[in-house]
Amino acid sequence: MKGIALRYAVTALAVALCLSAPATLPAAAAEGARPDTATGRTVIADGHVDIGPRFAEDGWTVQIRDDTVDPAVWRDTDDVVLQVKDTARIKVPDTEEFGFLGKPGDDVWVLPQAQQQGVVWPGWNSQDPQVAATVAREVTWELTDVTGPGHFVLFLNGAFGTPEVVFDTVERLPQETGIEVNSHVHGNWAFTEPGTYLVGVRMTATTKDGKTHDSRRTLRFSVGPQNPDSALTAQASASPDDAEKPQGTSGSPAETRSDDGSSSTPLWLGIGAAAVVAAVLVIVVLRRGRGDTAGREPSAEPGTASAEPTEPGKERGENDESA
């Protein structure tokens, strides 16, 4: 009963928040990002970023779109650390639905699906103009490996707050999901322990001319009070199958853009608010897989994501003009 009461309390507060704020998420900057890849290392601790595929100078690659600068730029993943400050630390709620995050009362660091001031807001998109124009149907996003002190989970707020897990390192890797072409989605990025996490990702697609495109990259997260520069030089665990994956590099300390304020806004309110908005606005269907060993078919249950209303024929995410 305690867990149910807590869930209802979070939902009620989320409804109040939605009634006092716009129902849709703010769109990314209407103008496109600069076409060339930005140089220089940086730590991003606040504001909007997206991970996604694009056709850059050297062809198909996975990069990070940085909307914290104007104009927005695309950056190589090895040049970026996404800092998950203690502002994002919350307690695992006493509800069965969130048991995949740990035991009730355990600390967990969550970058929420709904934007919160003072916390970096990562999403993923497939809105690069050339990707949107040439990819046949969808991009396959694979979680290949994760190095870190705890577990990593990416999940969506399903209907009425029921979580829809996309990736969970408790399960065997690799795991995969599908990203609809020209879509923009946000989810909850959760880390169970402080420290450096190196998240190996792979994005593949087939273009309309029948050619296949494949890129493996490493996302770098610094969780908790440590110096985030240490994540720039961390080395991913190499394996024979990861020969194409770039490893960590060394260099001078990165430029850091962050809001050092100790905002105490409860992030569960953001998660709950996103769930309510998602339930009212749009149902986003993600094709969820568990790699070739998990023995699961793609999920038939719809998950929802914080998204703006889609245009006709676009089924997922918040489609905007952020490419």
C-alpha positions in Angstrom: 0.0 0.0 0.0 2.8 2.4 0.7 4.2 1.9 -2.8 0.8 2.5 -4.4 0.3 5.6 -2.3 3.7 7.0 -3.3 2.9 6.4 -7.0 -0.4 8.1 -6.7 1.2 11.0 -4.9 3.8 11.5 -7.6 1.2 11.3 -10.3 -1.1 13.8 -8.6 1.8 16.3 -8.2 2.7 15.7 -11.9 -0.9 16.5 -13.0 -0.7 19.7 -11.0 2.6 20.6 -12.7 1.2 19.8 -16.1 -1.9 22.0 -15.5 0.3 24.9 -14.7 2.8 24.5 -17.6 2.6 24.1 -21.4 1.5 20.6 -22.3 4.3 20.1 -24.9 8.0 20.0 -24.5 10.0 23.0 -25.8 11.3 22.3 -29.2 15.0 22.4 -30.0 16.3 25.4 -31.9 14.5 25.7 -35.3 17.7 26.4 -37.2 19.8 23.4 -38.1 23.2 22.7 -36.5 26.4 23.7 -38.2 27.3 21.0 -40.7 30.9 20.6 -39.8 32.0 18.7 -36.7 33.0 21.0 -33.8 36.5 20.5 -32.3 37.7 20.7 -28.7 36.7 18.8 -25.6 33.8 19.8 -23.4 31.9 18.7 -20.3 28.1 19.3 -20.6 26.2 19.4 -17.3 23.1 21.3 -18.2 20.9 21.8 -21.2 19.7 19.8 -24.2 21.8 17.3 -26.2 20.9 14.5 -28.6 22.8 11.3 -29.6 22.2 10.3 -33.2 23.5 9.2 -36.6 24.5 11.6 -39.3 26.5 11.8 -42.5 29.5 13.9 -41.4 32.7 14.8 -43.2 33.8 11.2 -43.3 30.4 9.6 -43.8 28.0 7.8 -41.5 28.8 8.3 -37.8 27.2 8.6 -34.4 27.7 12.0 -32.9 26.3 14.3 -30.2 24.3 17.3 -31.1 25.0 20.1 -28.6 22.2 22.5 -28.3 23.8 24.3 -25.3 25.6 26.6 -27.7 24.3 28.9 -30.3 24.3 27.9 -33.1 24.0 24.2 -32.2 26.9 22.0 -33.2 27.7 18.3 -33.7 30.6 16.8 -31.6 32.5 13.6 -31.7 31.5 11.4 -28.8 35.1 11.1 -27.5 35.2 14.9 -27.1 32.2 15.1 -24.8 31.5 14.1 -21.2 27.9 14.2 -20.1 28.1 15.1 -16.4 25.4 13.7 -14.1 25.7 15.9 -11.1 24.4 15.1 -7.6 21.5 17.3 -8.5 20.2 14.2 -10.3 20.5 11.9 -7.4 17.2 10.5 -6.0 16.0 7.5 -4.1 14.5 4.4 -5.7 10.8 4.6 -4.9 9.1 1.9 -2.9 7.1 0.5 -5.9 7.5 -2.8 -7.7 7.4 -1.1 -11.1 10.8 0.6 -10.4 12.5 -2.5 -8.9 14.9 -2.6 -11.9 16.6 0.5 -10.4 17.5 -1.2 -7.2 16.1 -1.6 -3.7 13.7 1.0 -2.3 15.6 3.8 -0.8 18.9 3.2 -2.7 20.5 6.1 -4.4 20.2 6.3 -8.2 21.3 9.1 -10.5 18.6 9.9 -13.2 18.7 12.2 -16.1 14.9 12.5 -16.5 12.8 12.3 -19.6 11.3 15.7 -18.8 13.8 18.6 -18.8 14.9 19.8 -15.4 16.9 23.0 -14.8 20.5 22.2 -13.8 20.5 18.7 -15.2 21.7 17.7 -18.6 18.9 16.5 -20.9 20.0 13.9 -23.3 17.8 12.5 -26.0 18.3 10.7 -29.3 17.3 11.8 -32.8 17.5 10.7 -36.4 16.8 14.1 -37.9 20.1 14.7 -39.7 18.8 16.0 -43.1 20.6 13.3 -45.1 19.6 10.6 -42.7 16.0 11.6 -42.8 16.0 11.8 -46.6 17.9 8.6 -47.4 17.4 6.0 -44.7 14.8 3.5 -45.8 12.8 3.1 -42.6 14.6 3.2 -39.3 17.9 3.2 -37.6 18.9 0.2 -35.4 20.4 1.4 -32.1 22.4 -1.2 -30.3 23.9 -1.1 -26.8 27.1 -3.1 -27.2 28.9 -2.8 -23.9 29.1 -0.7 -20.7 32.0 -0.1 -18.4 31.2 1.5 -15.0 30.9 1.0 -11.3 27.2 0.2 -11.4 24.3 -0.6 -13.6 23.0 1.6 -16.5 19.3 1.6 -17.4 17.5 3.6 -20.1 13.8 3.6 -19.8 10.7 5.4 -21.0 7.7 6.6 -19.0 4.9 4.4 -20.2 1.2 5.0 -19.9 0.2 6.3 -16.4 3.8 6.0 -15.1 4.5 2.4 -16.0 8.2 2.3 -17.0 9.2 0.8 -20.4 12.8 -0.4 -20.2 14.8 0.1 -23.4 18.3 -0.9 -22.2 19.3 -2.6 -18.9 22.8 -3.8 -18.3 21.6 -6.4 -15.8 20.5 -8.3 -18.9 22.9 -9.8 -21.4 24.4 -7.5 -24.1 24.1 -6.6 -26.9 20.6 -5.2 -26.7 18.9 -3.1 -29.4 16.0 -0.9 -30.2 14.7 0.9 -33.3 14.7 4.7 -34.0 12.1 5.8 -36.6 13.5 8.0 -39.3 13.2 11.8 -38.6 12.2 11.3 -34.9 13.3 12.9 -31.7 12.9 11.1 -28.4 13.8 11.5 -24.7 14.0 8.9 -22.0 15.3 8.4 -18.4 19.0 7.6 -18.2 19.7 6.0 -14.8 23.0 5.1 -13.1 23.1 3.1 -9.8 26.6 4.2 -8.6 28.8 7.3 -8.9 31.8 7.2 -11.2 32.7 7.0 -14.9 30.5 5.1 -17.3 31.6 4.3 -20.9 28.6 3.3 -22.9 29.3 1.5 -26.1 26.7 2.2 -28.8 26.3 1.1 -32.4 23.9 2.6 -35.0 23.2 0.9 -38.3 20.8 1.6 -41.2 20.1 0.8 -44.8 19.6 3.6 -47.2 17.2 3.6 -50.1 20.0 2.7 -52.5 20.5 -0.6 -50.7 23.8 0.4 -49.0 24.3 -0.4 -45.3 25.9 2.0 -42.8 27.4 1.2 -39.5 29.1 3.2 -36.7 30.3 2.2 -33.2 31.1 4.9 -30.7 31.4 5.3 -26.9 29.3 7.7 -24.8 31.1 9.1 -21.7 29.2 9.9 -18.5 30.6 11.2 -15.3 28.2 10.5 -12.4 28.4 12.1 -9.0 30.9 14.5 -7.4 34.1 13.3 -9.2 36.1 15.5 -11.5 34.3 15.0 -14.9 37.6 15.4 -16.8 38.6 12.0 -15.6 35.9 10.5 -17.9 37.7 12.0 -21.0 40.8 9.8 -20.5 39.1 6.6 -19.3 39.7 3.6 -21.4 36.9 1.4 -22.6 37.3 -2.4 -22.2 38.4 -3.7 -25.5 37.3 -7.0 -27.0 37.9 -8.6 -30.4 34.5 -7.6 -31.5 35.1 -4.0 -30.6 38.1 -3.3 -32.9 36.3 -0.5 -34.7 35.3 1.3 -31.5 37.4 4.3 -30.6 39.0 4.2 -27.1 39.5 7.0 -24.7 42.1 9.7 -25.4 44.2 11.9 -23.3 44.6 15.6 -23.4 44.1 18.9 -21.6 41.2 19.4 -19.2 38.0 20.1 -20.9 36.0 23.3 -21.0 33.1 22.8 -18.6 29.6 24.3 -19.1 27.4 23.7 -16.1 25.0 25.2 -13.6 26.6 24.6 -10.2 23.5 25.5 -8.4 22.2 22.8 -6.0 18.7 22.7 -7.3 16.6 20.5 -5.1 13.7 20.0 -7.6 12.6 16.4 -7.1 13.4 14.6 -10.3 10.6 12.1 -9.7 8.2 14.9 -10.4 9.8 15.4 -13.8 9.6 11.7 -14.5 5.9 11.6 -13.4 5.1 14.8 -15.3 6.6 13.3 -18.5 4.5 10.2 -18.0 1.3 12.2 -17.7 2.1 14.4 -20.7 3.1 11.3 -22.7 -0.1 9.5 -21.8 -2.2 12.5 -23.0 -0.3 13.5 -26.1 1.3 10.5 -27.9 2.1 6.8 -27.8 5.5 6.0 -29.1 6.2 2.4 -30.1 9.8 1.3 -29.8 11.0 -2.0 -31.1 12.8 -3.5 -28.1 15.3 -6.3 -28.5 17.6 -8.2 -26.1 20.3 -9.2 -28.5 20.7 -12.6 -30.0 20.8 -14.5 -26.7 17.8 -13.1 -24.8 15.3 -15.0 -26.8 12.7 -12.2 -26.8 10.6 -11.0 -29.7 10.3 -7.2 -30.1 7.9 -5.8 -27.6 4.3 -5.4 -28.7 3.4 -3.2 -25.8 3.6 0.5 -26.5 5.9 2.8 -24.5 5.6 6.5 -24.4 8.2 9.2 -24.6 8.2 12.9 -23.9 7.4 14.2 -27.3 5.6 16.9 -29.2 2.7 15.8 -31.4 4.0 14.0 -34.4 3.2 14.9 -38.0 1.1 12.4 -40.0 3.1 9.2 -40.8 5.6 9.7 -38.0 5.0 7.3 -35.2 7.7 8.0 -32.6 9.2 10.7 -30.5 9.0 14.4 -30.7 9.5 15.4 -34.3 10.9 18.9 -34.5 13.4 20.7 -36.7 16.5 20.1 -34.6 18.5 18.3 -37.3 
